[in-house]
């Protein structure tokens, strides 16, 4: 199982980053399907993403709840305005 956390903050809607995220996610999904690896998608607050294509990149990130385990991928531009000290 691979857990993919996607930054849905407003900065991700700039300069085509939102389209880049979708492209990256589809590439990961295709690879994982080929290798029979399960994938789960989450927003940074830990809520589940059911449909990648319905993502809105306009949120202000209030809290970050990421399982920092071995099978975790973070897709972000790094401009996180959170009260949490993630890094």
Backbone as CSV, one residue per row, in Angstrom:
resi,resn,N_x,N_y,N_z,CA_x,CA_y,CA_z,C_x,C_y,C_z
1,UNK,0.853,-1.183,0.000,0.000,0.000,0.000,0.889,1.234,0.000
2,UNK,0.593,2.139,-0.905,1.275,3.426,-0.959,0.249,4.510,-0.648
3,UNK,0.589,5.378,0.294,-0.256,6.517,0.639,0.310,7.762,-0.019
4,UNK,-0.513,8.422,-0.815,-0.084,9.624,-1.519,-0.850,10.814,-0.959
5,UNK,-0.105,11.781,-0.431,-0.687,12.996,0.122,-0.473,14.122,-0.877
6,UNK,-1.565,14.823,-1.199,-1.531,15.868,-2.224,-1.827,17.214,-1.590
7,UNK,-0.950,18.158,-1.843,-1.115,19.538,-1.394,-2.196,20.186,-2.259
8,UNK,-3.284,20.609,-1.654,-4.384,21.245,-2.388,-4.478,22.737,-2.056
9,UNK,-3.357,23.312,-1.632,-3.355,24.734,-1.299,-3.450,25.584,-2.560
10,UNK,-3.755,26.843,-2.374,-3.932,27.751,-3.495,-2.701,27.886,-4.377
11,UNK,-1.515,27.778,-3.798,-0.296,27.915,-4.605,-0.150,26.796,-5.624
12,UNK,-0.839,25.691,-5.414,-0.766,24.579,-6.356,-1.569,24.839,-7.629
13,UNK,-2.373,25.888,-7.648,-3.145,26.206,-8.852,-2.373,27.144,-9.786
14,UNK,-1.207,27.590,-9.375,-0.425,28.534,-10.166,0.489,27.812,-11.146
15,UNK,0.707,28.417,-12.285,1.678,27.997,-13.295,1.534,26.536,-13.723
16,UNK,0.315,26.031,-13.765,0.074,24.685,-14.269,0.435,23.567,-13.320
17,UNK,0.711,23.896,-12.051,1.073,22.842,-11.102,-0.073,21.858,-10.896
18,UNK,-1.307,22.354,-10.962,-2.453,21.460,-10.774,-2.498,20.385,-11.853
19,UNK,-2.227,20.767,-13.096,-2.179,19.786,-14.186,-1.010,18.822,-14.007
20,UNK,0.103,19.336,-13.507,1.269,18.500,-13.243,0.984,17.450,-12.196
21,UNK,0.236,17.843,-11.166,-0.132,16.891,-10.109,-0.960,15.754,-10.689
22,UNK,-1.945,16.093,-11.500,-2.800,15.063,-12.109,-1.957,14.122,-12.970
23,UNK,-1.046,14.670,-13.753,-0.174,13.852,-14.598,0.677,12.907,-13.746
24,UNK,1.263,13.419,-12.676,2.090,12.594,-11.788,1.257,11.485,-11.156
25,UNK,0.072,11.839,-10.673,-0.794,10.866,-10.015,-1.211,9.765,-10.982
26,UNK,-1.573,10.124,-12.198,-1.956,9.113,-13.193,-0.779,8.193,-13.502
27,UNK,0.425,8.752,-13.587,1.613,7.935,-13.834,1.851,6.954,-12.698
28,UNK,1.712,7.419,-11.455,1.878,6.542,-10.294,0.802,5.455,-10.301
29,UNK,-0.443,5.851,-10.573,-1.545,4.876,-10.616,-1.302,3.794,-11.651
30,UNK,-0.885,4.194,-12.847,-0.634,3.218,-13.906,0.456,2.231,-13.504
31,UNK,1.521,2.733,-12.905,2.604,1.861,-12.458,2.101,0.894,-11.389
32,UNK,1.372,1.420,-10.420,0.891,0.590,-9.317,-0.106,-0.462,-9.786
33,UNK,-0.940,-0.132,-10.755,-1.871,-1.126,-11.304,-1.097,-2.255,-11.970
34,UNK,-0.040,-1.898,-12.694,0.771,-2.896,-13.382,1.469,-3.830,-12.394
35,UNK,1.868,-3.302,-11.248,2.594,-4.072,-10.241,1.691,-4.606,-9.125
36,UNK,0.363,-4.418,-9.262,-0.615,-4.861,-8.252,-0.341,-4.267,-6.868
37,UNK,-0.071,-2.977,-6.838,0.166,-2.255,-5.589,-1.045,-1.376,-5.324
38,UNK,-1.578,-1.441,-4.124,-2.719,-0.605,-3.758,-2.241,0.816,-3.451
39,UNK,-3.102,1.784,-3.804,-2.782,3.192,-3.599,-3.960,3.877,-2.932
40,UNK,-3.669,4.750,-1.980,-4.697,5.573,-1.351,-4.258,7.026,-1.441
41,UNK,-5.213,7.914,-1.699,-4.925,9.336,-1.852,-5.551,10.132,-0.721
42,UNK,-4.804,11.110,-0.228,-5.255,11.934,0.883,-4.892,13.392,0.650
43,UNK,-5.665,14.277,1.248,-5.269,15.680,1.359,-4.318,15.776,2.537
44,UNK,-3.675,16.917,2.694,-2.697,17.065,3.759,-3.301,16.980,5.156
45,UNK,-4.599,17.236,5.270,-5.237,17.129,6.586,-5.607,15.690,6.932
46,UNK,-5.331,14.765,6.030,-5.605,13.352,6.271,-6.913,12.857,5.688
47,UNK,-7.732,13.762,5.132,-9.003,13.325,4.547,-8.754,12.609,3.217
48,UNK,-9.573,11.613,2.962,-9.433,10.773,1.777,-9.887,11.502,0.517
49,UNK,-9.162,11.295,-0.563,-9.534,11.823,-1.876,-10.139,10.671,-2.660
50,UNK,-11.396,10.795,-3.008,-12.090,9.739,-3.747,-11.886,9.871,-5.257
51,UNK,-11.884,11.106,-5.764,-11.785,11.348,-7.201,-10.704,12.391,-7.459
52,UNK,-9.599,11.963,-8.010,-8.469,12.855,-8.280,-8.874,14.005,-9.203
53,UNK,-9.767,13.726,-10.143,-10.138,14.730,-11.131,-11.065,15.813,-10.577
54,UNK,-11.566,15.620,-9.366,-12.439,16.635,-8.772,-11.698,17.520,-7.774
55,UNK,-10.381,17.384,-7.684,-9.611,18.187,-6.736,-9.705,19.672,-7.048
56,UNK,-9.811,20.451,-6.004,-9.769,21.913,-6.105,-8.512,22.380,-5.383
57,UNK,-7.667,23.092,-6.090,-6.413,23.579,-5.518,-6.597,25.025,-5.070
58,UNK,-7.369,25.203,-4.010,-7.643,26.561,-3.542,-7.787,26.629,-2.023
59,UNK,-7.323,25.617,-1.323,-7.504,25.563,0.121,-6.362,26.256,0.852
60,UNK,-6.671,26.778,2.025,-5.637,27.246,2.926,-5.396,26.111,3.912
61,UNK,-4.186,25.620,3.963,-3.867,24.474,4.789,-3.786,24.916,6.250
62,UNK,-4.686,24.392,7.060,-4.730,24.733,8.480,-3.932,23.747,9.325
63,UNK,-4.031,22.491,8.988,-3.296,21.482,9.744,-2.820,20.393,8.789
64,UNK,-1.734,19.769,9.179,-1.155,18.699,8.372,-1.161,17.430,9.207
65,UNK,-1.744,16.368,8.635,-1.841,15.090,9.334,-1.384,13.994,8.385
66,UNK,-0.067,13.857,8.245,0.499,12.896,7.306,1.189,11.776,8.064
67,UNK,0.871,10.541,7.681,1.589,9.386,8.196,2.945,9.367,7.507
68,UNK,3.991,9.635,8.249,5.328,9.756,7.667,6.040,8.414,7.588
69,UNK,5.299,7.378,7.229,5.863,6.039,7.126,6.655,5.842,5.851
70,UNK,7.117,4.638,5.679,7.962,4.313,4.530,7.226,4.415,3.197
71,UNK,5.967,4.092,3.169,5.220,4.050,1.913,4.375,5.297,1.725
72,UNK,4.968,6.453,1.953,4.245,7.711,1.841,4.915,8.603,0.815
73,UNK,4.098,9.157,-0.073,4.578,10.105,-1.070,3.849,11.416,-0.841
74,UNK,4.592,12.519,-0.823,4.016,13.849,-0.701,4.191,14.571,-2.023
75,UNK,3.080,15.070,-2.579,3.140,15.854,-3.806,2.781,17.285,-3.432
76,UNK,3.777,18.167,-3.481,3.594,19.550,-3.042,4.623,20.446,-3.711
77,UNK,4.325,21.737,-3.746,5.309,22.703,-4.225,6.127,23.263,-3.074
78,UNK,5.791,22.878,-1.850,6.560,23.291,-0.689,6.114,24.577,-0.038
79,UNK,5.148,25.260,-0.615,4.664,26.508,-0.042,3.487,26.220,0.879
80,UNK,3.782,25.653,2.024,2.736,25.281,2.963,2.628,26.320,4.070
81,UNK,1.453,26.888,4.218,1.202,27.836,5.294,0.409,27.115,6.366
82,UNK,1.108,26.410,7.217,0.450,25.637,8.258,1.024,26.008,9.610
83,UNK,0.189,25.851,10.625,0.677,26.080,11.979,1.545,24.924,12.457
84,UNK,1.429,23.780,11.810,2.213,22.612,12.182,3.624,22.734,11.630
85,UNK,4.577,22.197,12.351,5.953,22.154,11.876,6.162,20.799,11.229
86,UNK,5.897,20.709,9.942,5.921,19.431,9.243,7.341,18.947,8.993
87,UNK,8.172,19.829,8.498,9.509,19.411,8.105,10.414,19.620,9.260
